[in-house]
Amino acid sequence: MELSEIWFVLISVLFIGFFFLEGFDFGVGMSTRFLARDQKERTVMVNTIGPFWDANEVWLITGAGAIFAAFPNWYATMFSGYYLLMLVVLLGLIGRGVAFEFRRKVEDTRWTNTWDWMIFFGSLLPPFLLGVLFTSMLKGMPIGEDMNMEAGFSDVINIYSIWGGFTITLLCLLHGLTFLSLKTEGEIRQRSAALAKKLVLAVFGSLVVFVGLSSFVTDIFEMRPILELIIVVLIVLAIGLSYYFISNKREGMAFTMTGLGIMLTVSSIFVGLFPRVMVSSLNKAFDLTVYNASSGAYSLKIMTIVAATILPFVLGYTIYSYYVFRKRVSDKEHLTY
């Protein structure tokens, strides 16, 4: 493999890891508005992700930074073309982060409730808009010979991209509910498991429609039909097994399966793109690929050495932090957030 191909794989892994880790953060944040019955329960739910949410967001920052360094043409085209979309994602993540820290600074119901709504919308908008972004990339955007993207509203916002965003959001919500059943006790644990079982059917339906639309709107099943079909089957198995494990109160395995479902769904997007990084709807000759959008060989070589040196420490720290905060959270403990 060429270094540009290796870096495409690494960037794919970063975004897959982001959706797996930040996916349950988003799901918990969304569920605080309809699963919790009072402020105390909402506080317990927020504290399940308290030690993790900021580190999980680093995967998105690292992924964007890797695109900038390894594929500057991809970075320039995507970040300029999706400027407004990414701005809203960034504002949502900033608002949510501030809300985590500020929600309990003042002992006032209206104060706390305002920040809790910020957590809800800051958890709803980013996965939806990122889903819109990646699925519209898969469909194809008006990219010219000069690698500039001049997209209109309907290029970004259409039935396929909206459904892609909706599907990603549902997957994150399901992932968050299985995480809550794994990390809480009592009624919250029971209600999150019960809601997750009901949501599995909606996720199945959404995935079926998304796969159907993908077969008509994109060329991913033409590029790699066998591999994409295998991924689809694995997604169905993962979501189906999550229902089985939830029903049998095996929360750890249920969480693993919903996470696997998200990872495979995001993987299917990157598999469908390769060797392209952005698809041009104007002319296939204008596609951005891992070859015409990448940095020079020397830059990629230095980046590979640095990444190989630092990545094991980052992964080790991440695993250790999850091990330290592995216990369930209840209202009997000191709640920080």
ZABA-482474 format. One line per 10 residues: their letters; for each residue x, y, z of C-alpha. Coordinates in nm, 2 decimals, decimal comma. Example, Ala and Ser with C-alpha at 12.3 -4.5 7.8 and 13.67 -1.06 7.14 Angstrom:
ZABA-482474
AS) 1,23 -0,45 0,78 | 1,37 -0,11 0,71
***
This chain:
ZABA-482474
MELSEIWFVL) 0,00 0,00 0,00 | 0,11 0,36 -0,07 | 0,14 0,59 0,23 | -0,16 0,80 0,10 | -0,37 0,48 0,11 | -0,25 0,40 0,46 | -0,35 0,75 0,58 | -0,69 0,72 0,43 | -0,73 0,40 0,64 | -0,60 0,58 0,95
ISVLFIGFFF) -0,84 0,87 0,90 | -1,12 0,63 0,85 | -1,03 0,46 1,18 | -1,03 0,80 1,36 | -1,38 0,88 1,24 | -1,51 0,53 1,31 | -1,36 0,56 1,66 | -1,52 0,90 1,70 | -1,87 0,78 1,62 | -1,82 0,47 1,84
LEGFDFGVGM) -1,70 0,67 2,14 | -1,88 1,00 2,10 | -2,19 0,82 1,97 | -2,29 0,70 2,31 | -2,22 1,06 2,45 | -2,46 1,19 2,19 | -2,72 0,92 2,27 | -2,71 1,00 2,64 | -2,73 1,37 2,58 | -3,04 1,32 2,36
STRFLARDQK) -3,21 1,08 2,60 | -3,18 1,32 2,90 | -3,49 1,51 2,78 | -3,73 1,22 2,76 | -3,58 0,94 2,97 | -3,51 1,12 3,29 | -3,82 1,20 3,51 | -3,66 1,47 3,72 | -3,35 1,68 3,76 | -3,17 1,43 3,98
ERTVMVNTIG) -3,21 1,15 3,72 | -3,09 1,39 3,45 | -2,78 1,47 3,66 | -2,71 1,09 3,70 | -2,73 1,04 3,33 | -2,50 1,33 3,25 | -2,24 1,20 3,50 | -2,22 0,87 3,32 | -2,04 1,05 3,04 | -1,88 1,31 3,25
PFWDANEVWL) -1,53 1,15 3,26 | -1,53 1,07 2,88 | -1,70 1,32 2,66 | -1,41 1,57 2,62 | -1,16 1,30 2,54 | -1,40 1,14 2,29 | -1,43 1,46 2,10 | -1,05 1,46 2,05 | -1,10 1,18 1,79 | -1,29 1,43 1,57
ITGAGAIFAA) -1,03 1,70 1,61 | -0,75 1,45 1,54 | -0,94 1,32 1,23 | -0,98 1,68 1,09 | -0,61 1,75 1,17 | -0,50 1,43 0,99 | -0,70 1,53 0,68 | -0,53 1,87 0,69 | -0,19 1,72 0,71 | -0,22 1,42 0,49
FPNWYATMFS) -0,48 1,54 0,23 | -0,46 1,92 0,21 | -0,67 1,93 -0,11 | -0,95 1,72 0,06 | -0,93 1,95 0,36 | -0,96 2,27 0,15 | -1,25 2,14 -0,06 | -1,45 1,98 0,22 | -1,40 2,25 0,49 | -1,47 2,54 0,26
GYYLLMLVVL) -1,77 2,37 0,09 | -1,93 2,26 0,41 | -1,84 2,57 0,60 | -2,19 2,65 0,74 | -2,26 2,29 0,82 | -1,94 2,25 1,01 | -1,99 2,58 1,19 | -2,32 2,46 1,33 | -2,16 2,13 1,44 | -1,88 2,32 1,61
LGLIGRGVAF) -2,12 2,55 1,79 | -2,33 2,25 1,90 | -2,02 2,08 2,05 | -1,90 2,40 2,22 | -2,25 2,47 2,36 | -2,28 2,12 2,49 | -1,93 2,13 2,65 | -2,01 2,46 2,82 | -2,34 2,32 2,94 | -2,18 2,02 3,11
EFRRKVEDTR) -1,96 2,26 3,32 | -2,22 2,53 3,39 | -2,55 2,34 3,45 | -2,49 2,31 3,83 | -2,30 2,63 3,89 | -2,63 2,80 4,01 | -2,89 2,64 4,23 | -3,18 2,74 4,01 | -3,42 2,52 3,82 | -3,45 2,76 3,52
WTNTWDWMIF) -3,07 2,79 3,50 | -3,01 2,42 3,50 | -3,30 2,35 3,26 | -3,16 2,60 3,01 | -2,82 2,43 3,01 | -2,99 2,09 2,99 | -3,17 2,19 2,67 | -2,83 2,30 2,54 | -2,70 1,95 2,61 | -2,99 1,80 2,42
FGSLLPPFLL) -2,95 2,01 2,11 | -2,57 1,99 2,13 | -2,61 1,61 2,13 | -2,88 1,60 1,85 | -2,74 1,84 1,59 | -2,37 1,72 1,55 | -2,45 1,35 1,47 | -2,73 1,45 1,24 | -2,53 1,71 1,05 | -2,22 1,49 1,03
GVLFTSMLKG) -2,44 1,22 0,89 | -2,57 1,47 0,64 | -2,21 1,57 0,55 | -2,08 1,22 0,50 | -2,38 1,08 0,30 | -2,39 1,39 0,07 | -2,01 1,33 0,01 | -2,10 0,97 -0,09 | -2,38 1,09 -0,32 | -2,15 1,34 -0,49
MPIGEDMNME) -2,10 1,72 -0,47 | -2,05 1,98 -0,75 | -1,67 1,98 -0,75 | -1,50 2,13 -1,05 | -1,17 2,07 -1,22 | -1,00 2,32 -0,98 | -1,11 2,11 -0,68 | -1,35 2,39 -0,56 | -1,69 2,29 -0,44 | -1,98 2,52 -0,52
AGFSDVINIY) -2,28 2,35 -0,36 | -2,63 2,48 -0,35 | -2,88 2,40 -0,07 | -3,03 2,10 -0,25 | -2,68 1,95 -0,30 | -2,62 1,93 0,07 | -2,98 1,90 0,20 | -3,18 1,63 0,01 | -3,38 1,32 0,09 | -3,07 1,09 0,09
SIWGGFTITL) -2,85 1,31 0,31 | -3,13 1,38 0,55 | -3,21 1,01 0,59 | -2,84 0,94 0,63 | -2,83 1,20 0,91 | -3,14 1,06 1,07 | -3,00 0,70 1,06 | -2,67 0,80 1,22 | -2,87 0,99 1,49 | -3,09 0,69 1,57
LCLLHGLTFL) -2,78 0,47 1,59 | -2,62 0,71 1,84 | -2,94 0,72 2,04 | -2,96 0,34 2,06 | -2,59 0,33 2,15 | -2,64 0,58 2,43 | -2,94 0,39 2,57 | -2,73 0,07 2,59 | -2,46 0,27 2,76 | -2,70 0,40 3,02
SLKTEGEIRQ) -2,83 0,05 3,09 | -2,46 -0,05 3,14 | -2,37 0,24 3,36 | -2,67 0,31 3,58 | -2,88 0,14 3,84 | -3,25 0,11 3,93 | -3,52 0,27 3,72 | -3,29 0,45 3,48 | -3,13 0,12 3,39 | -3,47 -0,05 3,34
RSAALAKKLV) -3,62 0,24 3,14 | -3,31 0,28 2,91 | -3,31 -0,10 2,84 | -3,69 -0,10 2,76 | -3,66 0,20 2,53 | -3,36 0,05 2,36 | -3,56 -0,26 2,28 | -3,83 -0,05 2,12 | -3,58 0,16 1,93 | -3,41 -0,14 1,77
LAVFGSLVVF) -3,71 -0,18 1,53 | -3,69 0,19 1,43 | -3,31 0,15 1,36 | -3,38 -0,16 1,15 | -3,63 0,03 0,94 | -3,41 0,33 0,90 | -3,11 0,11 0,79 | -3,32 -0,07 0,54 | -3,44 0,26 0,38 | -3,08 0,39 0,39
VGLSSFVTDI) -2,94 0,09 0,22 | -3,21 0,11 -0,05 | -3,15 0,47 -0,11 | -2,77 0,41 -0,13 | -2,82 0,15 -0,40 | -3,01 0,40 -0,62 | -2,84 0,73 -0,53 | -2,47 0,62 -0,50 | -2,23 0,38 -0,67 | -2,10 0,21 -0,35
FEMRPILELI) -2,26 -0,12 -0,45 | -2,10 -0,09 -0,79 | -1,76 -0,01 -0,66 | -1,74 -0,30 -0,40 | -2,06 -0,50 -0,42 | -1,95 -0,80 -0,22 | -1,77 -0,61 0,06 | -2,06 -0,37 0,10 | -2,31 -0,66 0,11 | -2,10 -0,83 0,38
IVVLIVLAIG) -2,09 -0,51 0,58 | -2,47 -0,47 0,55 | -2,53 -0,83 0,67 | -2,29 -0,77 0,97 | -2,48 -0,45 1,06 | -2,81 -0,64 1,06 | -2,65 -0,91 1,28 | -2,50 -0,66 1,52 | -2,83 -0,47 1,57 | -3,03 -0,80 1,60
LSYYFISNKR) -2,78 -0,93 1,86 | -2,81 -0,61 2,05 | -3,18 -0,67 2,09 | -3,11 -1,03 2,21 | -2,85 -0,91 2,47 | -3,07 -0,63 2,60 | -3,36 -0,88 2,64 | -3,13 -1,10 2,84 | -2,99 -0,82 3,05 | -2,64 -0,86 2,92
EGMAFTMTGL) -2,57 -0,48 2,89 | -2,20 -0,51 2,81 | -2,26 -0,72 2,51 | -2,56 -0,51 2,40 | -2,34 -0,20 2,42 | -2,07 -0,37 2,21 | -2,32 -0,47 1,94 | -2,47 -0,12 1,91 | -2,12 0,02 1,89 | -2,03 -0,24 1,63
GIMLTVSSIF) -2,34 -0,14 1,43 | -2,22 0,23 1,43 | -1,87 0,13 1,34 | -1,98 -0,08 1,05 | -2,22 0,18 0,92 | -1,94 0,45 0,91 | -1,70 0,19 0,76 | -1,94 0,13 0,47 | -1,92 0,50 0,38 | -1,54 0,50 0,37
VGLFPRVMVS) -1,53 0,17 0,19 | -1,77 0,31 -0,07 | -1,56 0,62 -0,11 | -1,21 0,46 -0,16 | -1,00 0,54 -0,35 | -1,19 0,87 -0,37 | -1,21 1,10 -0,08 | -1,48 1,32 -0,24 | -1,70 1,24 -0,53 | -1,77 1,50 -0,80
SLNKAFDLTV) -2,13 1,50 -0,93 | -2,01 1,70 -1,24 | -1,75 1,47 -1,38 | -1,58 1,16 -1,25 | -1,25 1,30 -1,37 | -1,29 1,57 -1,11 | -1,31 1,33 -0,82 | -1,07 1,39 -0,53 | -0,87 1,07 -0,46 | -0,61 0,96 -0,22
YNASSGAYSL) -0,36 1,02 -0,49 | -0,44 1,37 -0,63 | -0,54 1,51 -0,29 | -0,25 1,39 -0,07 | 0,06 1,56 0,07 | 0,40 1,48 -0,06 | 0,57 1,15 0,01 | 0,82 1,30 0,27 | 0,54 1,46 0,47 | 0,34 1,14 0,48
KIMTIVAATI) 0,65 0,95 0,59 | 0,72 1,19 0,88 | 0,35 1,18 0,98 | 0,35 0,80 0,98 | 0,66 0,78 1,21 | 0,50 1,03 1,45 | 0,17 0,86 1,45 | 0,32 0,52 1,51 | 0,51 0,66 1,81 | 0,23 0,85 1,98
LPFVLGYTIY) -0,08 0,64 1,90 | -0,01 0,35 2,14 | 0,02 0,59 2,43 | -0,31 0,76 2,34 | -0,49 0,43 2,31 | -0,34 0,31 2,63 | -0,46 0,62 2,82 | -0,81 0,59 2,67 | -0,84 0,23 2,77 | -0,71 0,31 3,12
SYYVFRKRVS) -0,96 0,59 3,17 | -1,25 0,37 3,08 | -1,12 0,11 3,32 | -1,09 0,36 3,61 | -1,45 0,48 3,56 | -1,60 0,14 3,49 | -1,84 0,13 3,78 | -2,21 0,22 3,76 | -2,33 0,57 3,85 | -2,61 0,63 4,10
DKEHLTY) -2,77 0,92 4,29 | -2,61 0,80 4,61 | -2,26 0,91 4,49 | -2,11 1,26 4,47 | -2,21 1,38 4,13 | -1,97 1,62 3,96 | -2,16 1,74 3,66
***
